[in-house]
Amino acid sequence: MNSGVGPSPQHQPQSEAAKSALAVTQTLFRTFLLTVLGAIFVYILNISYVWLSGILTVIAGVLGVVVLVRTIRFKQPRIVLFGTISGLVVTAVMCLLVLTALVFFQQITTLENCARSALTLHAQNSCQVDFQNSIPSGLR
């Protein structure tokens, strides 16, 4: 009969090294998530800052891989693993968005400038039609 005396195998006290590894991984994970969110917000802000969004996306990718390796190596909680994988998927999508914005930088800049000065719905629609016509026909 188990009297419940002593630590159970599931709740063994963690060593100082394990606690330190968990703290570092959690700090890196938070930094990774903030970098991903920063890249998204900068991308949404203005096409002129696509270079900053690209830099933040690359940093997020590197941090994501580091956190993923640390999570697997040190057997960190599954929520960190799930969050890291999700963040890396978002980072991959951001990478595609940044590359697309770089390829069509001139067209997007023209669209933003036109839409900024368009006061009526007809003017906004005209901006969108002009943008669609400026993109090569194979990509429409």
VMD Tcl script that builds the backbone (N, CA, C; Angstrom):
set m [mol new atoms 420]
animate dup $m
set s [atomselect $m all]
$s set {name element resname resid chain x y z} {
  {N N MET 1 A 0.833 -1.162 0.000}
  {CA C MET 1 A 0.000 0.000 0.000}
  {C C MET 1 A 0.881 1.230 0.000}
  {N N ASN 2 A 0.571 2.207 -0.819}
  {CA C ASN 2 A 1.364 3.427 -0.938}
  {C C ASN 2 A 0.847 4.435 0.070}
  {N N SER 3 A 1.713 4.863 0.946}
  {CA C SER 3 A 1.302 5.801 1.997}
  {C C SER 3 A 1.425 7.250 1.549}
  {N N GLY 4 A 2.009 7.489 0.402}
  {CA C GLY 4 A 2.133 8.853 -0.105}
  {C C GLY 4 A 3.286 9.612 0.523}
  {N N VAL 5 A 4.192 8.921 1.194}
  {CA C VAL 5 A 5.344 9.582 1.802}
  {C C VAL 5 A 6.454 9.669 0.772}
  {N N GLY 6 A 7.086 10.819 0.695}
  {CA C GLY 6 A 8.183 11.009 -0.244}
  {C C GLY 6 A 7.664 11.563 -1.556}
  {N N PRO 7 A 8.586 12.084 -2.342}
  {CA C PRO 7 A 8.169 12.686 -3.617}
  {C C PRO 7 A 7.733 11.617 -4.607}
  {N N SER 8 A 6.659 11.880 -5.296}
  {CA C SER 8 A 6.209 10.962 -6.331}
  {C C SER 8 A 7.093 11.156 -7.563}
  {N N PRO 9 A 7.153 10.197 -8.435}
  {CA C PRO 9 A 8.024 10.321 -9.613}
  {C C PRO 9 A 7.649 11.495 -10.512}
  {N N GLN 10 A 6.389 11.910 -10.477}
  {CA C GLN 10 A 5.974 12.995 -11.343}
  {C C GLN 10 A 6.347 14.353 -10.763}
  {N N HIS 11 A 6.521 14.470 -9.485}
  {CA C HIS 11 A 6.760 15.754 -8.845}
  {C C HIS 11 A 8.121 15.821 -8.157}
  {N N GLN 12 A 9.138 15.282 -8.784}
  {CA C GLN 12 A 10.472 15.344 -8.205}
  {C C GLN 12 A 10.985 16.773 -8.285}
  {N N PRO 13 A 11.692 17.208 -7.257}
  {CA C PRO 13 A 12.218 18.568 -7.308}
  {C C PRO 13 A 13.213 18.717 -8.454}
  {N N GLN 14 A 13.149 19.872 -9.117}
  {CA C GLN 14 A 14.042 20.124 -10.238}
  {C C GLN 14 A 15.388 20.606 -9.722}
  {N N SER 15 A 16.431 20.255 -10.449}
  {CA C SER 15 A 17.752 20.735 -10.091}
  {C C SER 15 A 17.881 22.200 -10.496}
  {N N GLU 16 A 18.908 22.835 -10.003}
  {CA C GLU 16 A 19.147 24.247 -10.337}
  {C C GLU 16 A 19.431 24.415 -11.828}
  {N N ALA 17 A 20.127 23.453 -12.417}
  {CA C ALA 17 A 20.420 23.530 -13.851}
  {C C ALA 17 A 19.138 23.463 -14.671}
  {N N ALA 18 A 18.194 22.599 -14.270}
  {CA C ALA 18 A 16.932 22.482 -14.990}
  {C C ALA 18 A 16.110 23.763 -14.844}
  {N N LYS 19 A 16.107 24.338 -13.658}
  {CA C LYS 19 A 15.381 25.591 -13.443}
  {C C LYS 19 A 15.995 26.726 -14.263}
  {N N SER 20 A 17.314 26.754 -14.313}
  {CA C SER 20 A 18.004 27.780 -15.083}
  {C C SER 20 A 17.730 27.618 -16.580}
  {N N ALA 21 A 17.752 26.378 -17.064}
  {CA C ALA 21 A 17.467 26.120 -18.474}
  {C C ALA 21 A 16.035 26.511 -18.815}
  {N N LEU 22 A 15.100 26.242 -17.905}
  {CA C LEU 22 A 13.714 26.613 -18.133}
  {C C LEU 22 A 13.558 28.129 -18.187}
  {N N ALA 23 A 14.234 28.836 -17.293}
  {CA C ALA 23 A 14.147 30.299 -17.264}
  {C C ALA 23 A 14.710 30.914 -18.548}
  {N N VAL 24 A 15.847 30.405 -19.000}
  {CA C VAL 24 A 16.453 30.928 -20.229}
  {C C VAL 24 A 15.553 30.632 -21.429}
  {N N THR 25 A 15.011 29.416 -21.492}
  {CA C THR 25 A 14.132 29.050 -22.602}
  {C C THR 25 A 12.875 29.911 -22.605}
  {N N GLN 26 A 12.309 30.159 -21.432}
  {CA C GLN 26 A 11.110 30.994 -21.366}
  {C C GLN 26 A 11.405 32.432 -21.774}
  {N N THR 27 A 12.556 32.946 -21.404}
  {CA C THR 27 A 12.940 34.295 -21.809}
  {C C THR 27 A 13.129 34.369 -23.328}
  {N N LEU 28 A 13.799 33.376 -23.890}
  {CA C LEU 28 A 13.976 33.321 -25.341}
  {C C LEU 28 A 12.633 33.171 -26.053}
  {N N PHE 29 A 11.730 32.391 -25.477}
  {CA C PHE 29 A 10.406 32.189 -26.063}
  {C C PHE 29 A 9.621 33.501 -26.085}
  {N N ARG 30 A 9.658 34.236 -24.993}
  {CA C ARG 30 A 8.963 35.531 -24.945}
  {C C ARG 30 A 9.556 36.510 -25.954}
  {N N THR 31 A 10.877 36.521 -26.053}
  {CA C THR 31 A 11.541 37.389 -27.023}
  {C C THR 31 A 11.157 36.998 -28.443}
  {N N PHE 32 A 11.086 35.706 -28.694}
  {CA C PHE 32 A 10.679 35.198 -30.003}
  {C C PHE 32 A 9.274 35.665 -30.354}
  {N N LEU 33 A 8.335 35.515 -29.414}
  {CA C LEU 33 A 6.958 35.928 -29.685}
  {C C LEU 33 A 6.853 37.436 -29.910}
  {N N LEU 34 A 7.574 38.220 -29.139}
  {CA C LEU 34 A 7.554 39.669 -29.331}
  {C C LEU 34 A 8.147 40.062 -30.681}
  {N N THR 35 A 9.167 39.354 -31.105}
  {CA C THR 35 A 9.788 39.640 -32.398}
  {C C THR 35 A 8.834 39.295 -33.549}
  {N N VAL 36 A 8.123 38.172 -33.419}
  {CA C VAL 36 A 7.140 37.798 -34.447}
  {C C VAL 36 A 6.038 38.855 -34.520}
  {N N LEU 37 A 5.516 39.246 -33.364}
  {CA C LEU 37 A 4.467 40.273 -33.351}
  {C C LEU 37 A 4.980 41.602 -33.880}
  {N N GLY 38 A 6.207 41.954 -33.536}
  {CA C GLY 38 A 6.801 43.187 -34.046}
  {C C GLY 38 A 6.928 43.168 -35.558}
  {N N ALA 39 A 7.336 42.038 -36.108}
  {CA C ALA 39 A 7.452 41.924 -37.574}
  {C C ALA 39 A 6.095 42.096 -38.240}
  {N N ILE 40 A 5.058 41.521 -37.644}
  {CA C ILE 40 A 3.714 41.653 -38.211}
  {C C ILE 40 A 3.244 43.101 -38.151}
  {N N PHE 41 A 3.407 43.744 -37.007}
  {CA C PHE 41 A 2.935 45.118 -36.858}
  {C C PHE 41 A 3.693 46.091 -37.757}
  {N N VAL 42 A 4.986 45.895 -37.901}
  {CA C VAL 42 A 5.765 46.767 -38.780}
  {C C VAL 42 A 5.354 46.545 -40.228}
  {N N TYR 43 A 5.084 45.307 -40.609}
  {CA C TYR 43 A 4.653 45.009 -41.968}
  {C C TYR 43 A 3.314 45.689 -42.268}
  {N N ILE 44 A 2.405 45.661 -41.307}
  {CA C ILE 44 A 1.093 46.274 -41.493}
  {C C ILE 44 A 1.196 47.797 -41.521}
  {N N LEU 45 A 2.158 48.345 -40.816}
  {CA C LEU 45 A 2.278 49.794 -40.655}
  {C C LEU 45 A 2.399 50.529 -41.982}
  {N N ASN 46 A 3.424 50.197 -42.759}
  {CA C ASN 46 A 3.669 50.918 -44.000}
  {C C ASN 46 A 4.657 50.108 -44.834}
  {N N ILE 47 A 4.479 50.149 -46.141}
  {CA C ILE 47 A 5.377 49.401 -47.032}
  {C C ILE 47 A 6.795 49.960 -46.991}
  {N N SER 48 A 6.945 51.207 -46.587}
  {CA C SER 48 A 8.280 51.811 -46.524}
  {C C SER 48 A 9.163 51.131 -45.482}
  {N N TYR 49 A 8.542 50.466 -44.521}
  {CA C TYR 49 A 9.300 49.790 -43.466}
  {C C TYR 49 A 9.426 48.285 -43.703}
  {N N VAL 50 A 9.302 47.855 -44.948}
  {CA C VAL 50 A 9.389 46.433 -45.242}
  {C C VAL 50 A 10.784 45.896 -44.905}
  {N N TRP 51 A 11.799 46.723 -44.996}
  {CA C TRP 51 A 13.161 46.292 -44.645}
  {C C TRP 51 A 13.241 45.950 -43.159}
  {N N LEU 52 A 12.591 46.747 -42.299}
  {CA C LEU 52 A 12.603 46.462 -40.856}
  {C C LEU 52 A 11.809 45.200 -40.555}
  {N N SER 53 A 10.711 45.022 -41.247}
  {CA C SER 53 A 9.929 43.807 -41.073}
  {C C SER 53 A 10.733 42.580 -41.507}
  {N N GLY 54 A 11.510 42.720 -42.563}
  {CA C GLY 54 A 12.367 41.620 -43.009}
  {C C GLY 54 A 13.428 41.265 -41.981}
  {N N ILE 55 A 14.031 42.285 -41.397}
  {CA C ILE 55 A 15.048 42.042 -40.361}
  {C C ILE 55 A 14.420 41.353 -39.157}
  {N N LEU 56 A 13.264 41.842 -38.717}
  {CA C LEU 56 A 12.588 41.229 -37.572}
  {C C LEU 56 A 12.148 39.795 -37.883}
  {N N THR 57 A 11.771 39.528 -39.117}
  {CA C THR 57 A 11.377 38.174 -39.506}
  {C C THR 57 A 12.569 37.222 -39.457}
  {N N VAL 58 A 13.717 37.676 -39.922}
  {CA C VAL 58 A 14.924 36.839 -39.862}
  {C C VAL 58 A 15.317 36.573 -38.407}
  {N N ILE 59 A 15.280 37.616 -37.576}
  {CA C ILE 59 A 15.597 37.442 -36.152}
  {C C ILE 59 A 14.621 36.476 -35.508}
  {N N ALA 60 A 13.328 36.607 -35.845}
  {CA C ALA 60 A 12.318 35.701 -35.295}
  {C C ALA 60 A 12.583 34.260 -35.726}
  {N N GLY 61 A 12.979 34.071 -36.969}
  {CA C GLY 61 A 13.291 32.720 -37.432}
  {C C GLY 61 A 14.448 32.095 -36.674}
  {N N VAL 62 A 15.496 32.878 -36.464}
  {CA C VAL 62 A 16.658 32.373 -35.721}
  {C C VAL 62 A 16.277 32.061 -34.272}
  {N N LEU 63 A 15.577 33.004 -33.632}
  {CA C LEU 63 A 15.148 32.769 -32.243}
  {C C LEU 63 A 14.216 31.560 -32.152}
  {N N GLY 64 A 13.327 31.410 -33.127}
  {CA C GLY 64 A 12.409 30.273 -33.119}
  {C C GLY 64 A 13.132 28.942 -33.186}
  {N N VAL 65 A 14.142 28.859 -34.032}
  {CA C VAL 65 A 14.913 27.611 -34.132}
  {C C VAL 65 A 15.669 27.347 -32.827}
  {N N VAL 66 A 16.245 28.394 -32.242}
  {CA C VAL 66 A 16.967 28.237 -30.974}
  {C C VAL 66 A 16.017 27.751 -29.882}
  {N N VAL 67 A 14.840 28.366 -29.792}
  {CA C VAL 67 A 13.874 27.960 -28.771}
  {C C VAL 67 A 13.391 26.537 -29.026}
  {N N LEU 68 A 13.153 26.177 -30.284}
  {CA C LEU 68 A 12.715 24.823 -30.611}
  {C C LEU 68 A 13.757 23.787 -30.186}
  {N N VAL 69 A 15.020 24.062 -30.477}
  {CA C VAL 69 A 16.093 23.128 -30.100}
  {C C VAL 69 A 16.195 23.020 -28.577}
  {N N ARG 70 A 16.135 24.161 -27.882}
  {CA C ARG 70 A 16.215 24.136 -26.414}
  {C C ARG 70 A 15.012 23.417 -25.802}
  {N N THR 71 A 13.848 23.612 -26.397}
  {CA C THR 71 A 12.639 22.971 -25.873}
  {C C THR 71 A 12.740 21.461 -25.996}
  {N N ILE 72 A 13.228 20.992 -27.112}
  {CA C ILE 72 A 13.364 19.546 -27.312}
  {C C ILE 72 A 14.507 18.987 -26.470}
  {N N ARG 73 A 15.646 19.683 -26.459}
  {CA C ARG 73 A 16.813 19.183 -25.737}
  {C C ARG 73 A 16.579 19.103 -24.233}
  {N N PHE 74 A 15.969 20.141 -23.658}
  {CA C PHE 74 A 15.793 20.190 -22.209}
  {C C PHE 74 A 14.413 19.717 -21.765}
  {N N LYS 75 A 13.649 19.158 -22.686}
  {CA C LYS 75 A 12.315 18.615 -22.385}
  {C C LYS 75 A 11.474 19.630 -21.623}
  {N N GLN 76 A 11.292 20.786 -22.264}
  {CA C GLN 76 A 10.502 21.872 -21.686}
  {C C GLN 76 A 9.016 21.556 -21.848}
  {N N PRO 77 A 8.138 22.340 -21.223}
  {CA C PRO 77 A 6.687 22.081 -21.328}
  {C C PRO 77 A 6.193 22.097 -22.774}
  {N N ARG 78 A 5.164 21.308 -23.021}
  {CA C ARG 78 A 4.627 21.176 -24.380}
  {C C ARG 78 A 4.021 22.468 -24.906}
  {N N ILE 79 A 3.540 23.312 -24.023}
  {CA C ILE 79 A 2.951 24.573 -24.479}
  {C C ILE 79 A 4.014 25.443 -25.153}
  {N N VAL 80 A 5.237 25.381 -24.660}
  {CA C VAL 80 A 6.335 26.128 -25.286}
  {C C VAL 80 A 6.643 25.534 -26.653}
  {N N LEU 81 A 6.620 24.228 -26.750}
  {CA C LEU 81 A 6.853 23.565 -28.036}
  {C C LEU 81 A 5.761 23.934 -29.027}
  {N N PHE 82 A 4.506 23.872 -28.605}
  {CA C PHE 82 A 3.388 24.221 -29.480}
  {C C PHE 82 A 3.459 25.688 -29.898}
  {N N GLY 83 A 3.753 26.568 -28.960}
  {CA C GLY 83 A 3.870 27.994 -29.270}
  {C C GLY 83 A 5.014 28.284 -30.225}
  {N N THR 84 A 6.112 27.584 -30.051}
  {CA C THR 84 A 7.266 27.789 -30.922}
  {C C THR 84 A 6.978 27.320 -32.340}
  {N N ILE 85 A 6.356 26.164 -32.467}
  {CA C ILE 85 A 6.027 25.660 -33.802}
  {C C ILE 85 A 5.025 26.594 -34.486}
  {N N SER 86 A 4.031 27.052 -33.736}
  {CA C SER 86 A 3.052 27.990 -34.294}
  {C C SER 86 A 3.731 29.292 -34.719}
  {N N GLY 87 A 4.627 29.792 -33.882}
  {CA C GLY 87 A 5.350 31.014 -34.217}
  {C C GLY 87 A 6.235 30.852 -35.431}
  {N N LEU 88 A 6.828 29.683 -35.602}
  {CA C LEU 88 A 7.661 29.442 -36.777}
  {C C LEU 88 A 6.817 29.368 -38.053}
  {N N VAL 89 A 5.600 28.855 -37.947}
  {CA C VAL 89 A 4.701 28.851 -39.102}
  {C C VAL 89 A 4.350 30.292 -39.482}
  {N N VAL 90 A 4.034 31.108 -38.483}
  {CA C VAL 90 A 3.731 32.523 -38.744}
  {C C VAL 90 A 4.952 33.224 -39.335}
  {N N THR 91 A 6.136 32.889 -38.841}
  {CA C THR 91 A 7.368 33.474 -39.363}
  {C C THR 91 A 7.580 33.086 -40.825}
  {N N ALA 92 A 7.275 31.851 -41.174}
  {CA C ALA 92 A 7.406 31.420 -42.575}
  {C C ALA 92 A 6.436 32.190 -43.473}
  {N N VAL 93 A 5.214 32.396 -42.996}
  {CA C VAL 93 A 4.243 33.176 -43.771}
  {C C VAL 93 A 4.728 34.620 -43.892}
  {N N MET 94 A 5.252 35.172 -42.818}
  {CA C MET 94 A 5.780 36.542 -42.861}
  {C C MET 94 A 6.931 36.652 -43.851}
  {N N CYS 95 A 7.755 35.637 -43.915}
  {CA C CYS 95 A 8.869 35.635 -44.867}
  {C C CYS 95 A 8.331 35.715 -46.298}
  {N N LEU 96 A 7.293 34.941 -46.591}
  {CA C LEU 96 A 6.679 34.996 -47.928}
  {C C LEU 96 A 6.061 36.361 -48.194}
  {N N LEU 97 A 5.404 36.946 -47.205}
  {CA C LEU 97 A 4.804 38.266 -47.373}
  {C C LEU 97 A 5.857 39.340 -47.624}
  {N N VAL 98 A 6.942 39.287 -46.877}
  {CA C VAL 98 A 8.007 40.282 -47.042}
  {C C VAL 98 A 8.641 40.146 -48.422}
  {N N LEU 99 A 8.893 38.916 -48.854}
  {CA C LEU 99 A 9.468 38.716 -50.188}
  {C C LEU 99 A 8.526 39.204 -51.284}
  {N N THR 100 A 7.235 38.949 -51.118}
  {CA C THR 100 A 6.258 39.437 -52.092}
  {C C THR 100 A 6.218 40.957 -52.109}
  {N N ALA 101 A 6.262 41.562 -50.934}
  {CA C ALA 101 A 6.253 43.025 -50.856}
  {C C ALA 101 A 7.501 43.617 -51.491}
  {N N LEU 102 A 8.621 42.943 -51.366}
  {CA C LEU 102 A 9.844 43.432 -51.995}
  {C C LEU 102 A 9.770 43.331 -53.519}
  {N N VAL 103 A 9.178 42.253 -54.012}
  {CA C VAL 103 A 9.068 42.068 -55.463}
  {C C VAL 103 A 8.139 43.122 -56.067}
  {N N PHE 104 A 7.031 43.410 -55.381}
  {CA C PHE 104 A 6.043 44.360 -55.895}
  {C C PHE 104 A 6.077 45.678 -55.113}
  {N N PHE 105 A 7.253 46.098 -54.704}
  {CA C PHE 105 A 7.388 47.286 -53.866}
  {C C PHE 105 A 6.817 48.531 -54.535}
  {N N GLN 106 A 7.154 48.755 -55.791}
  {CA C GLN 106 A 6.703 49.967 -56.484}
  {C C GLN 106 A 5.184 49.990 -56.632}
  {N N GLN 107 A 4.594 48.863 -56.990}
  {CA C GLN 107 A 3.149 48.818 -57.167}
  {C C GLN 107 A 2.417 49.041 -55.837}
  {N N ILE 108 A 2.924 48.448 -54.773}
  {CA C ILE 108 A 2.287 48.606 -53.466}
  {C C ILE 108 A 2.434 50.040 -52.961}
  {N N THR 109 A 3.597 50.634 -53.198}
  {CA C THR 109 A 3.801 52.033 -52.797}
  {C C THR 109 A 2.817 52.942 -53.527}
  {N N THR 110 A 2.637 52.709 -54.814}
  {CA C THR 110 A 1.685 53.506 -55.595}
  {C C THR 110 A 0.261 53.318 -55.056}
  {N N LEU 111 A -0.110 52.076 -54.732}
  {CA C LEU 111 A -1.437 51.807 -54.182}
  {C C LEU 111 A -1.634 52.512 -52.847}
  {N N GLU 112 A -0.651 52.446 -51.964}
  {CA C GLU 112 A -0.772 53.105 -50.657}
  {C C GLU 112 A -0.918 54.613 -50.806}
  {N N ASN 113 A -0.125 55.206 -51.678}
  {CA C ASN 113 A -0.214 56.657 -51.883}
  {C C ASN 113 A -1.564 57.051 -52.467}
  {N N CYS 114 A -2.056 56.265 -53.411}
  {CA C CYS 114 A -3.350 56.549 -54.014}
  {C C CYS 114 A -4.472 56.385 -52.983}
  {N N ALA 115 A -4.437 55.301 -52.220}
  {CA C ALA 115 A -5.490 55.033 -51.237}
  {C C ALA 115 A -5.478 56.066 -50.112}
  {N N ARG 116 A -4.312 56.570 -49.774}
  {CA C ARG 116 A -4.206 57.573 -48.717}
  {C C ARG 116 A -4.915 58.868 -49.116}
  {N N SER 117 A -4.876 59.195 -50.397}
  {CA C SER 117 A -5.500 60.446 -50.852}
  {C C SER 117 A -6.921 60.245 -51.378}
  {N N ALA 118 A -7.380 58.992 -51.466}
  {CA C ALA 118 A -8.729 58.718 -51.978}
  {C C ALA 118 A -9.755 58.994 -50.890}
  {N N LEU 119 A -10.662 59.912 -51.171}
  {CA C LEU 119 A -11.664 60.292 -50.181}
  {C C LEU 119 A -13.010 59.615 -50.410}
  {N N THR 120 A -13.276 59.203 -51.633}
  {CA C THR 120 A -14.564 58.580 -51.930}
  {C C THR 120 A -14.382 57.103 -52.229}
  {N N LEU 121 A -15.494 56.399 -52.200}
  {CA C LEU 121 A -15.462 54.975 -52.517}
  {C C LEU 121 A -15.066 54.748 -53.975}
  {N N HIS 122 A -15.503 55.616 -54.842}
  {CA C HIS 122 A -15.143 55.509 -56.259}
  {C C HIS 122 A -13.629 55.683 -56.446}
  {N N ALA 123 A -13.024 56.613 -55.725}
  {CA C ALA 123 A -11.582 56.838 -55.821}
  {C C ALA 123 A -10.806 55.643 -55.272}
  {N N GLN 124 A -11.314 55.035 -54.184}
  {CA C GLN 124 A -10.656 53.848 -53.632}
  {C C GLN 124 A -10.730 52.681 -54.613}
  {N N ASN 125 A -11.884 52.510 -55.222}
  {CA C ASN 125 A -12.024 51.442 -56.228}
  {C C ASN 125 A -11.112 51.689 -57.422}
  {N N SER 126 A -10.965 52.940 -57.801}
  {CA C SER 126 A -10.073 53.281 -58.902}
  {C C SER 126 A -8.627 52.932 -58.556}
  {N N CYS 127 A -8.235 53.187 -57.313}
  {CA C CYS 127 A -6.878 52.823 -56.866}
  {C C CYS 127 A -6.661 51.315 -56.957}
  {N N GLN 128 A -7.654 50.544 -56.531}
  {CA C GLN 128 A -7.531 49.089 -56.566}
  {C C GLN 128 A -7.465 48.561 -58.002}
  {N N VAL 129 A -8.261 49.157 -58.898}
  {CA C VAL 129 A -8.230 48.743 -60.303}
  {C C VAL 129 A -6.874 49.070 -60.913}
  {N N ASP 130 A -6.346 50.259 -60.611}
  {CA C ASP 130 A -5.021 50.629 -61.120}
  {C C ASP 130 A -3.950 49.673 -60.602}
  {N N PHE 131 A -4.075 49.273 -59.337}
  {CA C PHE 131 A -3.114 48.327 -58.753}
  {C C PHE 131 A -3.201 46.975 -59.457}
  {N N GLN 132 A -4.397 46.493 -59.667}
  {CA C GLN 132 A -4.577 45.205 -60.329}
  {C C GLN 132 A -4.040 45.237 -61.766}
  {N N ASN 133 A -4.203 46.369 -62.428}
  {CA C ASN 133 A -3.694 46.489 -63.789}
  {C C ASN 133 A -2.171 46.616 -63.839}
  {N N SER 134 A -1.563 47.049 -62.727}
  {CA C SER 134 A -0.102 47.213 -62.707}
  {C C SER 134 A 0.630 45.895 -62.435}
  {N N ILE 135 A -0.116 44.900 -61.955}
  {CA C ILE 135 A 0.496 43.589 -61.675}
  {C C ILE 135 A 0.515 42.788 -62.970}
  {N N PRO 136 A 1.595 42.060 -63.244}
  {CA C PRO 136 A 1.648 41.254 -64.464}
  {C C PRO 136 A 0.453 40.310 -64.590}
  {N N SER 137 A -0.041 40.131 -65.784}
  {CA C SER 137 A -1.272 39.387 -66.023}
  {C C SER 137 A -1.182 37.928 -65.564}
  {N N GLY 138 A -0.018 37.341 -65.564}
  {CA C GLY 138 A 0.148 35.956 -65.134}
  {C C GLY 138 A -0.045 35.757 -63.644}
  {N N LEU 139 A 0.028 36.817 -62.874}
  {CA C LEU 139 A -0.095 36.720 -61.420}
  {C C LEU 139 A -1.457 37.161 -60.890}
  {N N ARG 140 A -2.325 37.632 -61.754}
  {CA C ARG 140 A -3.652 38.101 -61.315}
  {C C ARG 140 A -4.579 36.975 -61.032}
}
mol reanalyze $m
mol bondsrecalc $m
mol representation Tube
mol addrep $m
